[in-house]
Amino acid sequence: MYDSLKDDSITKLYSGCSGFTHLLGLLRLSNTKARNGWTNKNFTELLELLHEILLEGNTLWTNHYKAKKILCLMSMEY
């Protein structure tokens, strides 16, 4: 569990990205989901769209279920 979170905390969201890691991107998006009351379906649609928009090879999750599994590892719930 620790190794997975550690890897996600240093893996860039996409090649050349200097502002977001895999984990930071998930945390910021999940925080926005919670603050705005988005449904899981809305959040999955947003993740799918962002995955398409970002550069090829990006590491962004494409559905709420996968993202939630990482948050649960950190004992976080939204």
C-alpha positions in Angstrom: 0.0 0.0 0.0 2.7 2.5 1.0 4.7 1.7 -2.2 1.7 2.3 -4.4 1.0 5.7 -2.8 4.6 6.6 -2.9 4.8 5.8 -6.6 1.6 7.7 -7.3 3.0 10.7 -5.4 6.1 11.0 -7.7 4.6 9.8 -11.1 3.9 12.8 -13.3 0.4 13.1 -14.7 1.9 13.0 -18.1 5.3 13.3 -19.7 6.6 16.9 -19.2 4.0 17.8 -16.6 5.6 19.8 -13.9 2.5 20.8 -11.8 0.7 17.6 -11.0 1.5 14.1 -10.0 -0.8 11.2 -10.3 -1.8 11.4 -6.7 -2.1 15.2 -6.5 -4.3 15.2 -9.6 -6.6 12.7 -8.0 -6.8 14.5 -4.7 -7.6 17.9 -6.3 -10.3 16.4 -8.5 -11.8 14.4 -5.7 -11.8 17.5 -3.5 -13.7 19.4 -6.2 -16.1 16.6 -6.6 -16.9 16.6 -2.8 -17.2 20.5 -2.6 -19.6 20.6 -5.5 -21.7 17.6 -4.8 -21.0 15.8 -8.0 -22.4 12.3 -8.4 -20.1 9.4 -9.1 -21.4 9.3 -12.7 -20.6 13.0 -13.2 -17.1 12.4 -11.8 -16.5 9.4 -14.1 -17.6 11.5 -17.1 -15.2 14.3 -16.1 -12.3 11.8 -15.7 -13.0 10.3 -19.1 -13.1 13.7 -20.7 -9.9 14.9 -19.1 -8.2 11.7 -20.0 -9.0 12.3 -23.6 -8.0 16.0 -23.4 -4.6 15.4 -21.7 -1.6 14.3 -23.7 -1.4 10.7 -24.8 0.1 8.4 -22.2 -1.3 10.4 -19.3 -1.9 8.5 -16.0 -5.2 10.0 -15.0 -7.8 7.5 -13.9 -10.8 7.1 -16.1 -13.5 6.2 -13.6 -14.6 6.9 -10.1 -14.2 3.4 -8.9 -10.5 3.2 -9.7 -9.9 6.6 -8.1 -11.9 5.7 -5.0 -9.7 2.6 -4.5 -6.7 4.9 -4.1 -8.5 7.2 -1.7 -9.6 4.3 0.4 -5.9 3.3 0.8 -5.4 6.7 2.4 -8.4 6.2 4.6 -10.2 9.0 2.9 -13.9 8.9 1.9 -16.0 11.4 0.0 
